[in-house]
Amino acid sequence: MPRDPRFDPLFTPLRIGPVTAPNRFYQVPHCSGMGHERPHILAAMRGVKAEGGWGVVNTEYCTIHPTSDDAPYPIQTLWDDDDIRQHALMTEAVHKHGSLAGVELFLGGQRMANMASRLPPMGMASQPVLTGDPLQTRALDRQDIADIRRWHVEAARRAVKAGFDIVYVYACHHYLLHSFLTKENRRGDAYGGSPLNRVRIVRELLEAVKEAVGHECAVALRWSSNSELPEDQDEWLEMTGSLDGLPDLWDVTVNDYSLEMGPSRFVKEGALESNVARIRQLVSGAIVTVGRYTSPESMLRLVKSGTADFVGAARPSIADPFLPNKIRDGRFDDIRECIGCNICYAHNSRSVPIRCTQNPTMGEEWRSNWHPEIITRDATRERVLIIGAGPAGLEAARTLGARGYEVALAERSREPGGRVNLESKLPGLAEWARVRDWRLGQISKMPNIELFLESEMSATDVRDFDAAHVICATGSTWRKDGTGRATQAPTLDPRDPAIIAPEDIMRGHVPAGPVAVYDDDGFYLGPSLADKLRNAGCAVHLVTSAGVVAPWASYTGDQAAIHAHVLAQGIACHFNKSLLAFSSGKLDLGCVYGGALASLAVAALVPVTSREPNTTLFDALKNDAAFKSITRIGDAEAPGLIAHAIHAGHRAGRRLGRHEGMERAARDRGMGLMAPQ
């Protein structure tokens, strides 16, 4: 299908210094959990984005000296010439598809503990590092400032040798250069005091890097659009204007990660535009900015308005590496839109390669040889029956259908989607429905997939169905007996009508009287249920075995926002509590540290503790020799995140009918034991 000419502005090349970007789609620097330790995995991931049409593809933050060591996180490094080769893997993969490659030079300052290099971290003064480690920074002196200039120039020259087209100076997000810019910089020399003194180091670095490599590559500045405090905004704009004409490209964001990459529950598309518009009035260079843009119309508006010259993306490029090509080809309904769950960021935060709820191939491009758009059509003439049209079943059906199998997908309820149907109706989580909707849209295009609704399958029904392979994607059910992490044995009577399953609350049940949500899960569901009940008018107690609301959300970047929202809703919070008993309107609680017992008078209890896999059907069929294979996937095998279920469905679809040797080769490739074929 030819491109709609309305979108031509997104495909217009633009010169940045001495290089030219082929279009306006710009993958900004973003963490990958791969770093210098996993260069083949990283290069394949970035290369796929270039293949998908991203005109500029950047690294993550790339430290330029051992005094900026973010171990145990897997980061990129340009410490010496030995680092050039691993970066060249990425630039070659990006250049293969005609895109530009960029590198973000980085010094961490007070946000580093240097746990691997063991060198003293540097800061504006000797202050505690912000990692929580019992360590302070070493105060910068004038020689350090000279070294910082030299390190940037040396790293920029290495970057050019590695094949990069864009080199960044990174001056925001509370890292070392940003600490010069704030009023907390109390230096008494030429690098402190007035706004123009505080910004001096950024000016000098831009000048030095441009002098060293500006004739060969573009020089970009990652810069915040606003000051920390509203009353300091005029000074911030003064510093911004003083740099006009130096960067070839302004990568404009905000210092607050919770806004820049806030989950969709709290931050919607295009949230930075008003801030960026102010910078547009002050500077003449090209501008890129992010906003979790998933709508082609929003991208077009951003560029046509002149607010930005490039559509910046991290998460949308993870969810759909081929988003630009799909806009180019008019395939709008094929765009796999980001849901803003931040599971990508969460796993980088756990020091492992990123993954994505929407895109199960993310991070598996090299290790498993999975391509986000190419699934080899290699099916035998066999029929596959999938039971359960939740996220795992939908993804398995889509993948198997793409391989050419005849697929029957049976769902017992009236609507496909499984847990996504329920969870996407919780406050703020509506965008999560994209997980279901995109897969249904893809399945509807495949005549070899049949979807049967209101079709509950017994073991006899399955045996009578003419299928060679059976996949049980029957999901799981939240337990009502209290079994969880803090209490690993039943403590409740699940027959008590005052104990209400989370699924019932999601379906709209509103108990009478005060209700307690006991959260031993530690992520979004407990506080989301409490929020839903509070919106329905209930007096709500959120009781948790943790010391904060939703502790696992610290990895997705919204723990503080969730905690603050719960308090703002007037929900009473009770921390570090274990579940002892509940009967006759009384909830008995212990302290996880052995402190005093407590009790709450509540009319109903919603335990969010753990889930029971629904395996009745699988257990009845697993030894039946009539089938070539029978497997269980997703929550029916091991309850987890929606991302786990999607990955399980995709893996089942890729593996079906393939021999063990092929799986072993993929595993060895992922472990670095053999080169990809």
JODAWO-V388896 format. One record per run of one state. SS is the DSSP state (h for helix, s for strand, l for the rest). FROM is the first residue (numbers start at 1). TO is the last residue. If there is no record, write none. Layout:
ss,from,to
SS,FROM,TO
SS,FROM,TO
This chain:
ss,from,to
l,1,4
h,5,11
l,12,13
s,14,16
l,17,18
s,19,21
l,22,24
s,25,27
l,28,34
h,35,51
l,52,55
s,56,63
l,64,75
s,76,77
l,78,80
h,81,95
l,96,99
s,100,106
l,107,108
h,109,111
l,112,121
s,122,123
l,124,127
s,128,128
l,129,135
s,136,136
l,137,137
s,138,139
l,140,141
h,142,162
l,163,165
s,166,170
l,171,175
h,176,181
l,182,194
h,195,198
l,199,199
h,200,213
l,214,217
s,218,224
l,225,229
h,230,242
l,243,248
s,249,253
l,254,256
h,257,260
l,261,272
h,273,280
l,281,285
s,286,289
l,290,295
h,296,304
l,305,309
s,310,313
l,314,314
h,315,319
l,320,322
h,323,328
l,329,331
h,332,334
l,335,342
h,343,348
l,349,382
s,383,387
l,388,390
h,391,403
l,404,405
s,406,410
l,411,418
h,419,423
l,424,429
h,430,443
l,444,448
s,449,452
l,453,458
h,459,464
l,465,468
s,469,472
l,473,475
s,476,478
l,479,498
s,499,499
l,500,501
h,502,506
l,507,514
s,515,519
l,520,523
h,524,535
l,536,539
s,540,544
l,545,552
h,553,556
l,557,558
h,559,568
l,569,571
s,572,574
l,575,576
s,577,583
l,584,585
s,586,591
l,592,597
s,598,601
l,602,603
s,604,608
l,609,610
s,611,613
l,614,615
h,616,621
l,622,628
s,629,632
l,633,634
h,635,638
l,639,641
h,642,655
l,656,659
h,660,670
l,671,677
